[in-house]
């Protein structure tokens, strides 16, 4: 325990300050370094756990160094809690050090498990000291564990493959270990020494340099990935049709809202003539770049089936044959409708896709003719449903991100709400109706958990 003489003259206080000034400066420097590292851990585009552990390590070490100084003891209230804290904080310092080394990859998988166990022991020592006060056994256990850990860490550092970062850390570590072993061995023998902070300053400089290098490198890699994703996004947008051409019979609006920069939803206008229209919508399982790559394959598969456009069942079967075995076990749901103004009919087929909605007057009908999802089963077959078209009919094709959007209560938007929403848009033009549907779904959802894509088509009659 610390014993502080409160009956000191001004000259004695000044003498104590001068004796402790260097360590007070070091402690302030360590804590300042820790605060800056902690800010940068949260500052970047992505949270950096390694910097956070380094920050905690530096702050706790600097705090311990301050609390060990007699001058600081003069300024603190002389309570049991404070006196115990001044000792107990010593047992907290190794904990963030272990987690920093683990997050930096310097101690291996087994070393991480050992670090967790040692951290539990050090935490117990802290709690024990705060509860019952200082015991020599606590210090002995702490010193033995620290000495053992430092020796193992040096051995591990010699065995590990030497990267540029690790060479720097190892140099700082060896300096720190030399000072720390000296202090801990002497303290275990009750010949107290206080040289370790100098070694820690060298070690902290090495750790800070490596952490800064890694953060800069990660930010550069992240920026490069962002640039590549932006290029991928532009490429993906380019494979989507810009708009349905002017037609006296069909008025089509499309909306595509990816969850991430690139997505697995896809749509295309495979027939865009004056009297015919062929609308395809597809949804690749998963998200991000892999799904986007499969979506580009879906476009090629659809393009290869132009001979079957008037028969949606045969069209999807052909797509399935092209995709099977080429999608890395990812599957695709799709729906294709062929509209013919001459015969006033629609032909529809789907592969594991949500049913198409047909608004006719005030009634919303579900058009469903589903087979197995694409790219999953080579033996899958697809049939075609034929329905009549009437002037004023409004068709809605959509991906499951629309109906599976969930609100804060985890309620899905669902097909019933979508049908009612479609009915509400009856008086709106297709472009306005599509915007309204997407807006309502986005306001319903607590967060966008999937891509949102829809095709809305009005039939104007023969």
N, C-alpha and C positions, 0 to 999 in steps of 0.2 A: 504493500500500500504506500501511497505517497503521504509524506508528512510535510506540511507547509508551516513555517514560522510566520505568524501574522504580525509579530512585533519587529518590524524592520524599518530602518532609517531610509531616507530618500537616497542616500549614497549607496546603500546596500541594494536597493531596488534597481538603481541604475547599473550597478555592477552585475547583477543577475541578468539584466536585459542585454548588456554587452556580451556576456558569456553565451547567452542563448540566441543572440541575434542571427547568427549564420544559419542555425537550424530553423529558426522562425522564417527566415527568408526562403530556405529550401522547401519548408512545408507549404508556404504560400504559393511558391512556384508550382509545386506538385498539384495543389488543389486548383490553381488557375488552369493548368494544363488539362486537368480532369474536366473542369467545367466546359472548356472549349471543345474537348473531344466529345463530351456529352451532347453539346449543341449540334456538332457535325453528324453525330449518330442519327439524329432526327431530321437534319437539314436537307439532305439529299433527296433524290427521287424515291429512294428505297431505304427503309430503316436498316441501320448497320449494327448488328448485335456485337460484333467484334469491338467496334469503337465504344459502345456503351460499357462493355466489361472493362475495357482499358480505362475509361473515364472513372468508373467506380473504384478500380484498383488505385488509380492515382489520387483520387479524393480521399479515400480511406487511409492511404499511406501518409498523405500530407496531414490529415486530421490527427492521426496517431502521433506523428512527429510533433505537432503543436501541443497536444495534450501531455506529451512526455516532458515538456519544458517547464522548468520551475517558474519562469516568468508568467506563463499562461495560468499556472496554478494559483498565482497571486490574484489574478483577475476573476477567477471563477468562484462561485459560492461553495463554501466548504460543507457540502452535504454528502450523505452516504451515497446517493445516486451518482453524483458527479465523480466522487472518488472511485467508485466501482467502474464507472464508464471509462475513466482514464486508463484503467488496466484492461478492461474487457474488450475495448476496441482493437487491441492487439490481435485478438483471435479472429476478427472479421477480415483482416487484410488479405489473407491467402485465398479467400473464397473467390472474389472476382478475378484473381490472378489465374486460378485454375480454369475458370470458364473462358477467359480470354485466350489462353493457350489452346483450349479445346476448339473454340470457334475459329482460331487461326490455323488449325490443322497441324499443330506442332507436337501433339502428344498421342496421336493415333486413337483408334476406336476403344481399345482396352483402357488407355489412359483416361478417356472421358468417363468411363464407368468408375474408375478409381477416384477421379476428381470429385464426382458426386458423393461418394462415400466419405472422402476426407472433408468435403464441405459440410456434411452433416455433423461430423465430429467437431469441426471448428465452430459450427453454430451452437452445438451443445456446450462447448467450453464457454462461449460468450454468454449463453443463458445462465449457466451455472455460476459464472463470476458475478453477473448482475444480481442473481438471487441470493447467494450466500457470501459473496465477497471473494477476495483474492485467496488462492491456495497455491502453495508451491507446486503441488502436483499438477495443477492446470498449466503452469508455465513449463514444467518438465515435459508434459505430453505435447504441448505446442512446439517446443524446441526440437524434440525428437522427430515429430512429424515433418516439420519444416526442413530439418537437416536431411531426413530420408528423402523427402520429395525433391529437394534440390540436387541431391546426388543422382537420383533416378533420372531427373530431367536432363542433367549433364550427359549421362550415359545414353539416354534416348536421342539427344541432339547429335551425338557422335555417330549413332547408327543410322539416322535418317539421311535420305538423299539431300544433298546440299544444293538448294536453290539460292539465288541471289538474296532473296528476302531472308531465308533462314540463316545464311551466313552472317548477315547483319545482326539478327536476333541472337544468334549463338554467341557472337563476340560480346554483345552487351550482357547476355546471360552469364557468361563466364566471369566477367568483372563483378556482376552483382553477387553471384554465388560465392566468390572468394570473400567478399566483405560480409555477406550474410552468414556463411559458415563460421567465420571468425567470431562474429557477434554471438551467434546462437550457441556455439561450443563454449565460449567464455561465460555466457549467461547461464548455461546449464551447470557450469562449475562455480557459479556465483561470483565470477570475476567479470563484472559487468563492463561491456564495451559498447560504443555507440558510433561505429564507422559505417554501418550498413547504408545510411542515407546517401552516401557518396556513390556507392555502387548502384543504388537504386536510380540515382539521377542518370547514370550512364545507360542503365538498362531501359529506363523510361524513354530516353532519347532514341534508343534503337527501336523500341516498340512503336513509338510515335511515328518515326520515319517510315517503318514498314506499313503501319496502318494507313498513313497518308498516301503512300505509294499505291496500296491496294485500292483505296477509295477512288483515287484519280483514275486508276486503270479500270475499275468497275464502271465509273461514270462514262469513261470513253467507250467502253464496250456497250454500255446501255445506249449511249447516243448513236452508236453505229447500228445497233439493233433497231432503234427507233427509225433511223433513216431507211433501213431495209424494209421495215414494216410499212412505212409510208409508200415506198415504191411498190410493195406487194399490194397495198390498198388501192393505189392508182391502177395497177394492172387488173386487179379484180373488178374495179368499177368499169374499166374499159371493156371487160367481157360481157357486162350487162348491157342490154339494149338501151339506147338513149331515150327512146319513146316510141309509142305505137303510131304508125303513120296515119294521116288524115283518112277517114273512111266515113261513108254515108251510112254504114250499117253498124259499125262497132266503135265504141269510144272506151279506150282502155287507160286506166291509171295504175301505176306501180309505185310501191313504197318499199324501201329497203333500209332498215336501221340495224346495222351490225352491233353486237354486244362489245366486240373489241375492234381493233383496227382492221382486221380481216376476219372473215366469217365463213360459215359453211352453208348458209342459205344461198339459193340461186334461183333465177327466173329467166325465161327467154320467150321471145315471140317467134316461134318457128314458122308460122304462117301469118303473113301480114298483108294480105291482099285486099282488094276492094270488097269482095263478097265472101271471103273466108278469113278465119283467124285461128291460130293454134297457140294456146297458152300453156307453158310448162312452168311448174314451180317445184322446187326440190329442197330438201333439208338433210345435210350430212351430219351424222352423229359426231359429237364433240364440238370443240371450238378452236379458234385461233388458226395458226398457219397450217397444221395438218388438215383440218376440215376445209380450208380454203383451197388447198392443193387438190383435194378430192372433188371439190366443186368445179374446178377447171376441167377435171376429167369427165364430170357429168355433162358439161357443155359439149365436149368432143364426142361423148357417147351419143348425146341427143342429135348432134349434127350428122352423125353417121347413119341415122335412121330416118332420113328425110323421105325415103320411099314409102314409109309406113305412116305418114302423118295423118291420113284419113282414117286410120284404124288405131286408136290409142292403145288398145290391148297389145297388138303386135308391136307397136312403137316401144312400149315399156319392156316387153319381152326382149326386144333387140338390145335395148340399153342394158338390161340385166346381163345378157350374154357378154357384152363388152366389158362391163365393170367387174364381174365375178373374178376373184383371184387377183385383182389389181388395186385393191383399196386398203391393204394392210389391216384387214379385219374390221374396218369401219363400214357401216351400212348407210344406205340412203333411202329416205322416203320421198315419194314424188307423186305428182298428179298432173295429168295432161288432158286438156279439153280441146276438141276440134269443133269449131263453130262454122256453120254453113248457112249463109243468108238465102241461097237459092232454094234449099229444101226446108228452110226454117227449122233446123234441127241442130242438136249438139250431141257429140259423141265423147264419152268420158271414161277414163280408167285411172286407177291409182295404185300405188305400191306402199301400203302401210301408212298412208297419209290421212290427215283429218279430212272429213267429207267437205265437198264444195257446197256453199250455200247459194240458194237461188231465191231472190226476192221477186215475187210476182204479185203485183198489187200490194196488199197489206199482209200477205202471207209469206213466211220464210220457210223454204223447203230444203231438206238436206239431200244432196245427190251423192250417193256412195256406191262405189264398185271397186272394192279393195282386194288386192292380192298381197303376196308377201313383199317385204321390203327389198329394194334392189341391192345387189352386190353381196347378198348373204347366202342365197340358195340357187344353184345353177338350174335346178329342176322347176323353179317357180313359173307359173303361168298366169296370164292376166286376161280378163274378159272386158268387153266394152259395153257400157250402158248407153242407150240411145233415148233421147228425150226431145220433145218438140220445143221450139223457141217461139215466144210471143213478143210482139213489140212492147217495149218498156221493161223487159226482163233485166235484172241486174244480177250478175254472177260475182261471187267472191271466193277466190282461192287464197289460202293463207298457210303459214307454217305454225307449228305448235307453240312457238314462243308467244303468239298472240293469246291463245286460250289458256296456256299454262302460266301466264303472268300472275304472281301472287301479291296480295296486299299485306299490310302489317299484321293482320290476323291469320295469315297463311291461307286465305281463301283464294282459289284460282278464279281467273276471270271467266273461263268456261264458255262453252258453245252457246248456252242459253243467253247469256249476256251479249255475246257477239251477235247472235241472231236479232235480239232486240235492238242493238246498236245499228245493225244494218237496216232494220226497218225505219229507224229514226232518220237515216240519211236519204230516204226515198226522194225527197224534194231537192237534194243537193246534186250538183254536177259531180261526175266521177272524181275529178281531182280534189274538190272540196271534201267529198265524202271520204276519200282515202286519208286525207290529212286529219279529219275529225276522228276516224277510227283509231289511228295511231296515237293521236293526242290523248284520247280517253284511256286507252290501254296503258300508256306511259304514266298518266296521272293515277291510275289504279295501282300500279305496281310500286312496291316500296323500293325496288331497285331492279334494273334490267338484268334478268338472269339468263336471257337467251336472245338470239337474233330475232328481229321482228320483220317479217316480209309479207306483203299481200299484193294480190292482183285483183283489180275491180273492173269489171267489163259491163257496159250497157249495150243492149241490143236495140237498135232503132227500128227494126222491121225491114221488110223487103223493099 
